[in-house]
Every structure is written in C-alpha cells, then in structure tokens.
C-alpha cells in the first residue's frame, strides 16, 4: 500500500448491479470490506510458510464473511433501492482473482486447475475435464483427516494431501457456504486469464517466430492512430506493461505476423484472438458460445505448429515440448461458466484493480503512516459522507426543478419496525402512493449526472446533432458541422476547415488526386439519380464526358471525430474517435491517412453481413491515381 505496508484488500459488490454501472469507477460499486493481513512467519521452511499463510487467509475470510454465510443459509430482511423490505439470500456469485489466488482459494496445490480435476499434464487437452465440486473437495479432506490430524502435524498432513493435489488448507472458507462451487464462483477473469496470457505466451511465440528485429520493425511502421498507443520502438523490449498495452498489441498482432509466419501459425494465433474477443462480449447467447468453443477447438487443431517451430521456450531458450499452461486449461471452462454466471466481462479485474487505488492506496497516502487501518477507514467514511451529501443536494435540486416538494416522501423502514401495527403502513392505497412517489423520485435521480465523477464525461455528438436540428434557425451555417449518419453513427467537424474555399485543382495537386474533378462530377451524377444512400468514387479514373462542375472551390477538413453506439446496447454511446487525413509534407512525405471501412449498401448490416456487399476502404495508397477520399472530408461545395 504505502510506507512498506502490505495487506490483502477484500472488496465486496452486488452481482445484480448492471455491468455498465459497475464498470465506472466513479460509481463506487466496490466497497472495502476488510484488509487481510500478510504475516511473516519465523520458520525457515518455505512450504510450511505457504501453508500457514493460506490457512490464515481462509480463517480471516471465514470470520469476515460469516454474516453473508448466515444470510445465504437462513435469509435476511433487507431494503431494496425503493425502500421496500425483502427477504434476501446472499450466495457467493463470483470471486474475482488471478490464477494463483484462484488455486489458493479452491484449496488445490500448484500445477492444478482450480475449477476442474485436471492436473498439469492435462492442461493441453482439447476438452473440458470434470468440474471441481465442493462435495469432491470435502470428501477428499475427510479422507485425509481420517489419516492425519490437520492441527497436530502440518507437514505430515501436507504430505498426505499432495496425492489429492490439495494445498494443506483443511478449513476452506466456502465449504459451509450454501451453493458455493469453485467451478462456478471462480469466474474467468479477462485481465489476467486472457490479456496477460496473450502477453506472456502468444506474443512471445510471435517474437520467436519472426525475430525481435522483424516484429519490432513491423510494429514501428504501423499507422499511428489517435487514442491508441503507437509502438514506435517495437514490442520486444517493453517494460512495465499494463492491460491497456496488452489490448493495443492484440489489435495489431494478427496483421503484423501475416505473410511472415507460416499459415497454420497465423491461424492458431488468430483463433486465440477470436476466442478472447468473442468471450469478452457484453451480451452472449448460445450462438456466440458455440463460436467461442469453435475458436478454441481451431487453436487446438493447429497448435502443434507452435511446438514444431520451437517458439515455445523456457529458461535458457530451451524448447518446451508440452502445454503445461494453467490459463490454457481455464479456457475450456469459459463457455460453461458464461452459461451459469453470464458474460465474463462482468467479472474482470480491471474494476477491482482500480478500486484498490481508490479504497486502499489513496486513503493510505492521506494519513501519516501510523495506524493506517484506522486512517483508511476514517478517510473512506468521510469521502462516503461527502458523496452522499452531494447526491442528496443534487436530488433536492432535481426535485425542485420538477416542481416537487424538496422533502422526500420516503419513510425510513427501520423506524418503528417492531411496532405490532407496523404492517398497516403496507396497505394497498399507501403502497400505490409509495410506488408513485418512488417512480417520481427515480425520474429525478436519473436527471442527476456526474455525481462524484473525477473525469469529464465524453461529448455526446448524437445529442448535439439533435439539438442543432431542433434549436437551429435559418441563420445557422449549413451544412451542419455535427450530424448523424444513420442511427448509430455521429460525425463532428471542426468549426474552421483545414482549407477554406480552395480551387479544386490546388486540392488535387496538394493531395495527389489527379482525378478529383471527374470523380466529383460522377458523384453528383449518381446523387442526382437518388437510388443509393452512399456512392463509391475514386480508385479508378472515371470518364469525364465533358461534364462541368457547378463549382470550382471546396472547403477541406483534414480530420473528423466519429462516434458510434454500442452494438449490444444502443443506449450506450462510445467515446469519440479521431480520424486524420493530412496531405504530404516535409515531415510526412506520404501524408497520414487513417483507414476506414464504410458500408455503401443499406441492404447489408454489420456484423451480420460480415465483410460482404460493397465496402469502401479509405487508406493510404502508393498509387496517386487511387488516393481519392483517403479519409478526408470534403464539404461545402461552392
């Protein structure tokens, strides 16, 4: 944490919180439940220290989580967001950890799967092994305890437990938790199980296959994109790499190795990439689950080329001829876990890793490094009170804006809960009024935005385009600089163009587009017919036929911002992305043109149609005759 202090932060959240809400750290969906100790034992036996540390951690979890176990077993009355009292149970839905911690929590030793009965020699099997259940683990512990007392001789107990591939912990915290199954609550974790696995294995295979110098060169010459990291010095010598870099490298890896690596090797790497991208979808149905399983099966079909090429190596660059990779075995349980617990992206450690900073590290730095547990709790308590005060005042302002009384009509359910006549306040008429006031207050709360947020929310160009059309007048410059293309795409141009009212001949010379004028003529001819919503122009020199343009000057924008809506949930608007189209200059002899895919046929819809129909690819080309509209926006004819 800070000042040479160490602890295991234990965070808690609710599984019924929407994923998009939990994903925003400003909503504080994860709360600090406890700081578990990290002790130093005086024994010099490394194995014994590990067993003692694991046992202490499970004992702490048993003590801290006991109220949740009782609620899961007997139930407990709780208040919902509307203030109604409900009889609730608290099963263990998910425990978000990385691979070593998952093994420790499930009670298994090293080189053993925490969610199945597979050992390290079975990690490369192309099928899922028998799930590890609570009953199986309990029966194994009972068999061991019938031979050795777990508290009398720990070394002897550990020796007897090794054939069962257990780690020596005899009181697992989840054994008496109803419905707790390791194969279910140890959910797939995208950050460590997939992204970190890609960096530790897949990328290393690619570097060995192409050579460090070649793959670094290929990454260095990639087109830079605003918002994405450009690896100008390559990827073979990266240090202190975060999950963001892992994802940025994954965007390019298949295209980078294509043409330089054997086809089967490229297929194997691409299959794993397909698996990761499909498994991280926020909405997954049976069709997607089948595609996830098919992608993993395709990797196992072509994985032999990786060992044959000798690119899987260990210490001293010695070839490894096995697949003893725990994270590879965990991939076999992804589909079954998604069907039981929902999309895996809901349980990513990205949120918990960031929450560690908010609820542990930052509060720890605010103190004087003495009694840090008390000071962290005090800091979190004060921050929570400030957030609640800001929320209450914001709701009050919203209620007054709606013409409502600033005094909430809610009644504290905890007051007079022991009164014999307390059930009278839940009669039908009052219930209807209560529901009506709840709905009105909820509408007021929905108008409160950015409560407690530390970062500026991205601009919503969809809302701006609607406002421009609704509130615009006849004096507003046309065409609009912010507009929508369909229902899922918004485009924004700067107020000032890159080039104002410039001759077409000068633009054609600057951008190296000799067929600019005839292409525009053909575009206008197609637009006049009105039988298509988008027209392909450029790429080939169109016939002029003596057609004259009704204008001689254009306004040119060298870039634009494009914003898309989420495919699975159109209510979610993604962050804007910048597309550049800079003409050749001394610093950039070939210019800079971002690649764009544009569907020109309204009968096709991405991604159902895949890359079918008529598609325009705006990109940089070595041929001057085919560089028209390389991501550049040309508007305001006249």
N, C-alpha and C positions, 0 to 999 in steps of 0.2 A: 504494500500500500504506500507507505511513506515512512521515512526515518528508520529504515531497516525493520519495519513491522510487517509481519506476514499473517494471513488468515484466509480461510475459505469462505467467501461471501455466499450465503444461501438466499436466493431470491425466490419470490413467490408471485404468481399471477393466476388469473382465471382463464380456463380453457374456452369459455363461451364468449370471450371478448373477440370482436371482429379482428381479422388478421390485419387489415389496413389500418385499424386504430392502434393495435398493439405495435405495429411497425414504426410508429412515430414516437421517438424518444420523448418529445415534449409532452406527450400524454401521460407519461409516468405509469405505464401499465405494469411495470415490475417494481415490487417493493422489497426492501431489505428485511428479511425475516430473522437472520442470525449471522454472526461471524464465528465460524467454526475454527477451533484452534489448530495450529500446525506445530506440534510439540517436537522437541529434540530429546531422544532417549539416550541414556548413558551407555547402553550396551553397544559393543562394537560389532555385533552380528548384524549384517546388513539385511538379511532375510527376516530376522526376528523384528528389526525396527519397522520393516514394511508391514508385517502382520499386526504389530501393536498399533501403528498409525491407522491402518484400515479399521481395526476394531474400535478405536477411539472415535473415528469419524462416524461409524454406524451407531455407536452408543449416543453420540450427540444428536444424530438425526432421529433416533428413537425418542429421545427426550423432547426435542423441539417439535416434532410432528405428531406427538401423541394426541393433541386435541383434534387434529384432522382425521386421525385413525378412528377416534371415538365417534366423530361425526359421520364418517363413512360407514361405521358399523350400526349405530343407533339413530342417526339423523339428528338435525338441529334446526330450530326455528331461526330463520334469517330474513332480513329485509331485502326486497328487490329494489331496482332503481326507482320505482314508483312509490316505494314506501310500504308495499304490502308485505305481510308476514307469510313466509312459505316454509314448508318442511323440506329441508335440503340434505343432501348427502354429498360427501367430498371424496370421490375416488381419485386415485393418482392417475391423471391423464397422460402426463409426459414429464420426463426428467431430462432436461437439455444439457448434455455433457459431451465431451470428446471421447475418443476411443479408449484411452487408458482409464479414465474415470468411469466409463460405462462398464468396463470389466471389473473394476473395484466394487461398484455398486451392485452388480449382479452376483458377486461372490466368486467369480472364476479367477483362475490364475493367468499368467502370461501365455501368449500364443494360443488363446482360446477365444472363441466367439462369445460375446456376452448375450446374444439373442438366440443362438441355435446351439445344438450339441456338437458342432463341428470343431475339430482341433486344427492346428496349424497345417497339418499335411493335407487337409481337405479344403483349404481356403480357395484353391483354384478350380474347384468342381463347378461345372456349368449348371448347377441346380441348387435349390434351397434344401438345407438339411432340416431335421426335426427341430421345431422351436423349443427353446429352453423355457420350461414352465415352472411355476412356483412349487407345484407338487413334486416334480422331479428333484429339484434342489433340496426340498425339505426331506424327502426320503433319503437322499444321499447324506445329508447332515445327520439324520437319525442313525444311519448305518455307521458313520464314523464315530459318533458319540457313544455307541454301544461298545466300541473297542477302546477308545481313549477319552479321558476327561478333558474337555477343551480348556479348562481353567487350571488344571494341575500341571500338565506338561505341554507347553505350547509347541515346542519343537517336535515332540512325538505326534501331536495332533496334526501338525502341518505335514509331517511325513506320510501319515495315513490318508490325508486329504488330497495329496498330489495325484494318486491314480484316478481320482474322480475329477481332476483338473479344477479343484477349488482353491481359494487363496487363504484359507485358515480362519475366516470370519464365521463364527457359529451363530451370531445373533444379527442376521440381516434385517435392516430396518423395515423392509417391505413384506416380510413373511406373515406378519399379523395384520397387514393392511388389506381389507376385503377387495377382491377383484384386481389386485396388483399382480401383473405378469411382466417379467423382464422383457419378453419379446414384444410387448405392446407399449409399455411406458418408456422404454429406451428407444425413442423415435430416431429416424435418420436425421442427421444434422448436416445441412448443406455446406456450412462454412468449413468444417474440419473433414467431414467424410468425403466430400466431393471436390471442393475447390482446393483445399490443402493437399488432398490426394493427387490432384492433377499436377500441382507444382512439384510434389515430392517424387512422382513416378512418371507420369505421361511426358512432362516437359523434359525430364532428364533423358528419357528414351529418345525423344526427338533431337536433343542436342548431341547425343552419342551417334545417332543415325546420320545426321547431316554434317556434324562437326561444329564446334563452337564458333569458329570464324564465319562459316557459311550462314548459320542461322542468325547470328548477330547482324550480318550484312543484310539479310532479308528483312529483318525487323527494322533496321535503320532506314531503309529506303521506302518504307510504307508511308502512305499519305497521312500527314498529321490531321487530326480531327479535333475540333474544339470540344472540350468536355471529356476527352479520353486521353490517357497518357500515351505519349509517343516515346518509344524506346529507341532513342537516337544512338545509344551505345550498346544496343542488344540486350539480351536477357540471360546470357550465360553466367554473368558475374554480378547479378543483383543481390543486394543485401537488405535486410530489414524490410522484407516484402510483406505487405498486408493483403487482406482479402480483396481489396479494390484492384491491386495489381494482378492478383490471380485471375480475376474476371476479365481484365483488359487483355491479358495474354491469351486467354481462351478465345476471345473474339477473333483472333488472327491465326491461331495455330494451324488449323486445317489448310487454309490458303497458303500459309508460309511454307509448309512442308510438301505441298502438292507439286509434282514434277521433279522433285529432288529425292524423294523416298520411294521405295517400292510400293506398288499399288495396294497390296494387302496390308502393308504397314499403315498407309494412309486410311484405309477402310477401318482398321482396328482403332486408331485414334479418333476418327470421326464418329465411330459407333459409341465410344465412351462420351464424346461431346454431346451426341444426340441424347444419350441416357441422362446426362446432367441437366440439359436444358429442358427436356420433357418432364423430368421429375421435379423441377423447380416451378412448374406452372402453378398459379394460384387456384385454378379450378381443374380438377382431374376427374374424368369419367372412365368407364370401362374401356372405351376405345383408346384413350391415352395410356391407360395401364397396359394394354396389350402392346402398344408401340414401345413403351418403356422396357417391357420384357423382351421384345424382339430386338431392340438395340443392344441390350446386354448379351443376348444369345449370339448376335452377329459378332460382337467382340470375342467371345469365347471361340467362335468358329475360326477367327483369323489371328488369334493371339500367339499361335506357335511361331509366327514370323518374327516376333519380338525376341524370343529366346534364340531362334536360329541366327539372327543377326548379331547376337552378343551385345545388345544395347542395355540389357538389364544387368547392372554390375553392382558390386558391393565395395567394401573397403579394399584399397589397393587396386581398384579397377579390375577385380577378378569377376568373371562372368557368373551370374546366378542363374541356375537352370531349374528354378522352381517358382511357384506362385504363392509363397507364404506371405501374403499381404492381407492383413485383417480387414482393411477398408474395402478390398475387393470382395471379400466374402459377405460383408454387410450389405453390399448392393443387391444380393439375392433376396433380402428381406424387405426391400423398399416397397414393392408392389403390395405385398400382404399388409404391411404397416399402413400404407396410404389408404387401403380399403377399410382398415379398422379405425384409424385416427384422423383421416382427412389429409389434405395436401401437406407435404413435408416442409414447404416453405414457411408454414405456420410455426415450426419448431426450430428455426435457425438460431444459431448462437450469436448472430450479428447483433440482435437486440440485447441479449444478456451481457455480451462483452461490453457494449456501450453503456449499459446500465451499471456495470461495475465502476465505471468512471464517475457516473453521476451520484451513486449512492454510497460509494466507499472512498475512492481516491480523492475526489474534490472535497467532500466533507472532512476527510482526514487532513488535507493540507490547510484547512481553515483553522485548525487548532494549534496547540503549542507542543505537540508530540508527547503529551503526558495524558494518561488515562484516555487513550484515543477512542476506546469503545464508547465511553460516555459522551465525548465531544462529538463523535459522528452521529449518535442518536439525537443529541441536542440540535445539531445543525439540520438534520433531516426533519425534526419536529418543527423547527422554525420555518423552514422552506415550505413544508406542507401547509402550515397555517397561513403563510403569505399567499400561496396558490389558492387556498380555499377562500380567503378574503377577496382576492381578485375575481374569482369566479362568482362569488355572491354579489359583489358590486356590479359585475357585468350583467348578471341575470336581472338584477334590480333595474338597471338602465334599460335592458331589453323589454322588461315588463311595462315600464312606464312609456316606452316608445309605442307599445301596442295599446296604450290607454288602459292598462290594467292596474290594479292596486299593487303598490310595491311590497305589501305584506303577503308573504306566501300563505296559501290556504291549506298547506300541509300541516298535519298534526303528527307530533312525534309518537310513533307507535310504542316507544319504550315507556312512555308515561302512563301510569295507571294500568299497566299490563296485568297487574294482579287483581284488579277490581272484578268482582263477580259479574258486574253488568258491563264489562268491557266489550263483550261480544255484541252489545246493542249498536255500537258505532259502525258495525259492518252490515247494517241492514241495507236492503236493495236501493231505496231512494238515495241514501247518503253515498252508497257505492257509486251510483251514476254521477252524482255531483263530483265525487272524488276523482273518478276517471276523467270527467270533462276538464277539471282543473289541472289534472296531471298532463293531459294532452296539450292544453294551452301553455303550461309551463315548459313542456318539452319543445314546443314550437319556439318559445322564447329562447331556450337554451341553444337550439340549432342556429339561431342568429348570432350567437357569441362565437367569435373566431379568434384564433391565435392566442388563447389564454395560456400564459406560461411558456409560450414558444420563444426560443432564443434566436432563431434564424428567420429571415424574411421569407415569406411564402412565395413560391414562384408565380410569375404572372400568368393569369388565365386568359389567353388570347381568344378563346371561344366567347367568354363573357364580354370582352372588349368589342368583338365583332358584332355581337347582338346589340350592345349599347350604341355603337356607331350607327347601325341601321335604324334603331328605334328613336334615338335622340338627334340624329343628324338633320341638318337643314339644307336648303338649296345653295348656301354659300360654302358648304364644305367641299374641299378639293376632291375631285374624282379622277380616277378610281380610288377607292379606299385603300389605305396602306395596311390595314388589318382586315382580313376576310377569311371565310371558311371555304374549303373545297370538299363538299360532301358533309357528312355528319360527324366524321371522326378526324378531320384534319383542319388545322388552323394555320394560317401563314401571316407573318408580320414583316413588313418592310420598314426600314428607317424613314424618317420624315424627309431627310435630304438624300437624294440619289448620289451614286458614285460619279456619274457623268450627267450633266444637265443639257438637254436639247443639243445633242451632238449629231453631226452628219452620219448617216449610215455607212458611208464609205470610210470615214475615220474609225468608226467602231469595228468595221470588218478588218481594217488594217491592224488595229491595236490587238484584237483578239485572234487574228489569223483565221478569219472566217470569210473566204472569198465568195462563198455562195449565200451570204446573209440576205441580200436584197431579193434574189429569186425565191429563197426559202420563205421569206415573209410574204411574198406575193402568193405563193402556193397556200400558205397558212390562211390568208384572208379568203382565198377562193374556196377552201374547204369550210371555213367558218360561215361563209355566205350560204352554203348548201344546208347547213344546220342539221346534218344527220348524225353527228357524233359529238360527244362531250369533250373529247381531247384529241388532238391531231398530232401525228408524228411528222416532224420536219427535220431537215438536216440529215447528215450521214451520207447522202448522195446529192450530186449536183442536179437540182430539178430543172426542167426545161423552162426557159424564160417566156417564150412565146410572145415576146414583146410586151408583157404585162408591166404596167407602170404602177408604182405605189402612190397612194393619195397623200403621202407624207414623205419628208426627206430627213427628219430628225427623230431621234429617240432619246429617252431617259433610261439610264442603265443603273442597276443596283448590283454591286459586287458581292452581295451576300443577303441572306434572309434567315429568319428564325421560323422554324416549323414545330408545331406542337400536335401531338397525337393523343387520342383517348385509349385507355387500356382496352385490350381486345376482350378480356373476360368480363370486365365490369366497365361499361362505357361511362359510368358516373365518375370514375377516377380519371383525372387529367394528368398526363405525364409532364415532366419538366420540358421546357422548350429546348430545342437543339439548333445549333447554328450551322448553316451551310455556306461555304465560301466559294467564290469564283473570281479569282484575281488574275488579271491579264499578265502576260510575260513582262518581266522587268529585269534589272541588273541582278537583283538578289535571287529572283526566281525566273531563270531563263525559260522554263516551260510553263510558268504560271502555277496556279494552285486551283484545282477543281475537285470538289468533293463528289463522291459517287452517290447517285440517287437512282432508285428504281421507281418507275411511275407506271401504273396500270392505265392503259389507254382504252380499255374495253369495259364498259359498265356491266356487261354480262358476266364478267369474272370477278370474283371476290377473294381477296387474300384472307386467310391462308388456305381456304378450301380448294381453290383452283391451283394452288402451288404456283410455280413459275410457268403458267400457261397463258394463252392468249397473246395479245400484243403488249410488249413491255418496252419502255424506253430506258436505257441505261445512260445517264449523264456521267461522263468520266473524261479524264484526260486521254487524248489520243496522239500518237506520233504523226498522224496524217493531218495536215492543215485543212484538207477538204472535208473532214468529218468531225470538226471540233465545234460545230454549232450548238449553242444552248448547253454548254457543259456546266450545268448547274446555275447558269446566270439568269437573272430575272429581267426581262425586257418588258416595260410597261409604258403607258402614256404615249401611244402613237400620235404624232403630230408635230 
